[in-house]
Amino acid sequence: MSKKQKMSEKQRQARVAEAREHERLAKEKRERSDRMKKIFVIAVCVILVLALGIPTMAIAVMGGAH
């Protein structure tokens, strides 16, 4: 009977370890996703700044030349 209890204890420990590993992988996936979202937002902001800034500078330069 003692051997059966030890086996169930080992199984319980294995399940706990498996759950921790699963939790760690999920956390890493969330962090990676958050990082990608931040990079995407920064890239969009840079593109918008360039898209709005370049024509404005061109108009200023051409307007000043005349």
Rosetta blueprint (number, residue, H / E / L):
1 M L
2 S H
3 K H
4 K H
5 Q H
6 K H
7 M H
8 S H
9 E H
10 K H
11 Q H
12 R H
13 Q H
14 A H
15 R H
16 V H
17 A H
18 E H
19 A H
20 R H
21 E H
22 H H
23 E H
24 R H
25 L H
26 A H
27 K H
28 E H
29 K H
30 R H
31 E H
32 R H
33 S H
34 D H
35 R H
36 M H
37 K H
38 K H
39 I H
40 F H
41 V H
42 I H
43 A H
44 V H
45 C H
46 V H
47 I H
48 L H
49 V H
50 L H
51 A H
52 L H
53 G H
54 I H
55 P H
56 T H
57 M H
58 A H
59 I H
60 A H
61 V H
62 M H
63 G H
64 G H
65 A H
66 H L
